[in-house]
Amino acid sequence: MDLNELNKFKENLKREYDERIKDYKRRIEEELADIAASKMLKLEREMGEIEKLHSKIVQERLTLFRLKAIKLGKDIINREANALFCSIEERVKQRTEDARKEQSHYAKMLKALIDEAVEEISDDKITVQLSREEEGIAKGLSKFYSIVFAGNSDFWGGPIVVDEKGERIVENTIKSRFGKLTPLVRQRIGEIMSPLLEEIERA
């Protein structure tokens, strides 16, 4: 092998070496690019999952806050409804006390309440229990039944009628009559408060 052939061989060898090095570099770059792309896709997926989880947590918290706000609103309305009922109850009681001052008018009302209860019991011998505050008004109301007066009572006035054996009792007091109206009063209050509750539900 002469010098020219040796130089040519060296050049071919160098060229082949350069091409192989270039090919290795290209393949390494491609592999690195694939790895980077794969890592990026994985990272993007993880970021997407984190965003979904974050969004879910935020939504759950918002739902919880909304439910708490609704409950708080309902509690406030229920308190106001109860306060309104107590106010109505107190007003009825006060009006009864005011009416008692007009003795002639109150005596007629008291007699009507007694007669109504007596008719329901329908017994020859009955006892009418009245509040001590009604003693002056009740005198001479009837000769057909005995009247007893209790101490300060919480039934606002009006009769409790008992038969001779004490087996049948008819409570026809102002308070008991108001008690019978209570469901209707509460229903009416509910109707008044209902639009507010609906507004809270929609919020």
matplotlib code that plots the C-alpha trace (Angstrom):
import matplotlib.pyplot as plt

x = [0.0, 1.5, 1.2, -1.8, -3.7, -2.9, -4.1, -7.3, -7.9, -7.4, -9.9, -12.5, -12.0, -12.4, -15.4, -17.1, -16.2, -17.6, -20.8, -21.2, -20.6, -23.1, -25.6, -25.1, -25.6, -28.8, -30.1, -29.2, -30.9, -34.0, -34.1, -33.6, -36.4, -38.7, -37.8, -38.4, -41.7, -42.8, -41.8, -43.6, -46.8, -46.6, -46.1, -49.0, -51.2, -50.2, -50.9, -54.3, -55.1, -53.9, -56.1, -59.1, -58.5, -58.1, -61.3, -63.2, -62.0, -62.9, -66.4, -66.9, -65.9, -68.2, -71.1, -70.3, -70.3, -73.5, -75.2, -73.9, -75.2, -78.6, -78.8, -77.8, -80.5, -83.1, -82.2, -82.5, -86.0, -87.1, -86.0, -87.9, -91.0, -90.9, -90.4, -93.4, -95.5, -94.5, -95.4, -98.8, -99.3, -98.3, -100.6, -103.6, -102.8, -102.5, -105.8, -107.5, -106.1, -107.2, -110.7, -111.0, -110.9, -114.2, -116.1, -119.6, -118.1, -115.8, -118.6, -120.7, -117.7, -116.9, -120.6, -120.5, -117.3, -118.8, -122.1, -120.2, -118.2, -121.2, -123.2, -120.3, -120.3, -124.1, -124.2, -126.5, -123.8, -120.7, -118.0, -116.5, -112.9, -111.9, -108.9, -108.8, -108.7, -112.2, -113.8, -115.4, -116.6, -118.0, -120.4, -124.0, -123.1, -125.2, -127.3, -126.9, -123.3, -120.7, -117.7, -114.3, -111.4, -107.8, -104.8, -102.9, -103.1, -101.4, -104.5, -105.1, -108.7, -111.8, -113.4, -112.3, -115.5, -115.6, -118.4, -119.5, -117.2, -114.3, -114.1, -115.0, -113.1, -113.6, -111.0, -112.4, -109.9, -108.6, -105.2, -106.7, -108.7, -105.5, -103.8, -106.4, -105.6, -101.9, -101.5, -103.3, -101.3, -98.0, -99.2, -99.9, -96.5, -95.0, -96.8, -95.3, -91.8, -91.9, -90.8, -87.8, -86.9, -87.2, -85.0, -82.3, -82.6, -82.1, -79.1]
y = [0.0, 3.3, 6.7, 7.8, 4.7, 5.1, 8.7, 7.7, 4.9, 7.4, 9.8, 7.1, 5.9, 9.5, 10.1, 6.9, 7.8, 11.3, 9.8, 7.3, 10.0, 12.2, 9.2, 8.5, 12.1, 12.3, 9.1, 10.3, 13.7, 11.9, 9.6, 12.7, 14.5, 11.4, 11.3, 15.0, 14.8, 11.8, 13.6, 16.7, 14.7, 13.1, 16.5, 17.9, 15.0, 15.5, 19.2, 18.4, 16.0, 18.6, 21.3, 18.9, 18.1, 21.7, 22.6, 19.8, 21.0, 24.6, 23.4, 21.3, 24.3, 26.6, 24.1, 23.8, 27.5, 27.8, 25.1, 26.9, 30.2, 28.6, 27.0, 30.2, 32.1, 29.5, 29.6, 33.4, 33.2, 30.4, 32.6, 35.6, 33.4, 32.2, 35.7, 36.8, 34.0, 35.0, 38.6, 37.6, 35.4, 38.2, 40.6, 38.3, 37.9, 41.7, 42.3, 39.8, 41.7, 45.0, 43.6, 42.5, 46.2, 46.7, 44.5, 44.5, 43.5, 40.9, 39.4, 38.8, 37.1, 35.0, 33.9, 32.8, 30.8, 29.2, 28.3, 26.8, 24.6, 23.7, 22.6, 20.3, 18.6, 18.5, 17.5, 18.7, 19.5, 21.2, 23.3, 26.3, 27.2, 30.8, 32.9, 34.9, 38.1, 37.3, 37.0, 40.4, 40.0, 36.5, 37.2, 36.5, 34.9, 31.8, 30.1, 26.6, 25.9, 26.6, 28.8, 28.4, 30.8, 29.7, 31.8, 33.7, 31.4, 31.2, 30.5, 34.2, 34.0, 32.0, 28.9, 25.3, 23.4, 20.1, 17.6, 16.4, 13.3, 15.2, 12.8, 15.2, 18.5, 21.1, 23.8, 26.8, 29.4, 32.1, 30.4, 27.0, 28.6, 30.4, 27.0, 25.6, 28.4, 28.0, 25.7, 28.3, 31.1, 29.3, 28.3, 32.0, 33.0, 30.2, 31.6, 35.1, 33.7, 31.3, 33.8, 34.6, 30.9, 30.5, 33.5, 32.0, 28.6, 30.4, 32.4]
z = [0.0, -1.2, 0.5, -1.6, -0.8, 2.9, 2.9, 1.1, 3.6, 6.5, 4.9, 4.3, 7.9, 9.2, 7.1, 8.3, 11.9, 11.5, 10.0, 12.8, 15.4, 13.7, 13.6, 17.3, 18.1, 16.1, 17.7, 21.2, 20.5, 19.2, 22.3, 24.6, 22.7, 23.1, 26.8, 27.2, 25.3, 27.4, 30.6, 29.3, 28.6, 32.0, 33.6, 31.6, 32.7, 36.3, 36.0, 34.5, 37.4, 39.9, 38.3, 38.3, 41.9, 42.8, 40.9, 42.7, 46.1, 45.3, 44.1, 47.2, 49.4, 47.5, 47.8, 51.6, 52.0, 50.1, 52.2, 55.4, 54.1, 53.3, 56.8, 58.4, 56.4, 57.3, 61.0, 61.0, 59.3, 61.7, 64.6, 63.2, 62.6, 66.2, 67.4, 65.3, 66.8, 70.3, 69.5, 68.3, 71.4, 73.7, 71.9, 72.3, 76.0, 76.4, 74.6, 76.9, 79.9, 78.4, 77.7, 81.3, 82.3, 80.4, 82.9, 81.2, 77.8, 79.4, 81.5, 78.3, 76.7, 79.8, 80.0, 76.4, 77.0, 80.1, 78.3, 75.4, 77.8, 79.9, 76.9, 75.8, 79.2, 79.6, 83.2, 86.0, 88.5, 87.2, 88.6, 86.7, 87.5, 86.8, 87.4, 90.6, 88.4, 87.1, 90.5, 90.5, 86.9, 87.4, 90.3, 89.3, 86.0, 86.7, 89.4, 87.8, 88.5, 91.2, 90.5, 92.1, 91.7, 91.4, 92.2, 89.5, 86.5, 83.2, 81.1, 80.4, 81.6, 80.6, 82.1, 82.8, 83.3, 85.3, 85.8, 89.3, 89.3, 87.8, 84.9, 82.1, 81.8, 79.1, 78.9, 77.2, 78.2, 76.0, 75.9, 74.9, 72.2, 70.9, 71.1, 68.7, 66.3, 66.7, 63.6, 61.4, 62.8, 62.2, 58.7, 57.9, 59.2, 57.1, 54.0, 54.8, 55.3, 52.3, 49.6, 51.8, 52.1, 48.3, 47.7, 50.0, 48.1, 44.8, 46.0]

ax = plt.figure().add_subplot(projection="3d")
ax.plot(x, y, z, "-o")
ax.set_aspect("equal")
plt.show()
